[in-house]
């Protein structure tokens, strides 16, 4: 416990950072509403073999959507997590604040995802027309837990091996529509907010490095 890993970061610090990233994903997805669209982006043929490849290709995909004026396909807000298969290949889980895709929208999404990958040197599988894009509506709680699980577990497992996330890289990607600011409150002022909140969600994180437990979470206020 507390042993030093790459770059001087201890295992306890990695666990804390992974839990913090997972908490951010849960909060962002829950703020999207009760139902969200979850899109899985997969690369067939020559696969994405590292966290860095998956994240780079996803960023190129988002830029391509913006250039074509199709950013609305991602909804008003989105967050993406990156998951490794057991064979080492990676794919992207994208959660969007929007409703169901029409068939035409789904075709555009598949076409552009395939175009970005092919241009980057990732051909489709033999006999296939597109790289795979799977989309389905999910309750936000379920989608958030699913993606947060891979941020806090799957990525941390690979942090110290080939194909894993390098230190300093964000564990997820997302839109910049959600903004925050620091507010300084007394303990009494903070506790008084619980009566006005419509929902409270907290997570207990054990920080082994200092032998303490940290309670973090969020309060939701409906307009």
Secondary structure as UniProt FT lines:
FT   HELIX           6..8
FT   HELIX           11..30
FT   TURN            31..32
FT   STRAND          35..41
FT   HELIX           51..67
FT   TURN            68..69
FT   HELIX           71..74
FT   STRAND          78..84
FT   TURN            86..87
FT   STRAND          90..97
FT   HELIX           103..119
FT   TURN            120..121
FT   TURN            126..127
FT   STRAND          133..139
FT   HELIX           140..149
FT   HELIX           150..154
FT   HELIX           155..157
FT   TURN            158..160
FT   TURN            162..163
FT   TURN            167..168
FT   STRAND          172..174
FT   HELIX           187..196
FT   STRAND          199..207
FT   TURN            208..211
FT   STRAND          212..220
//
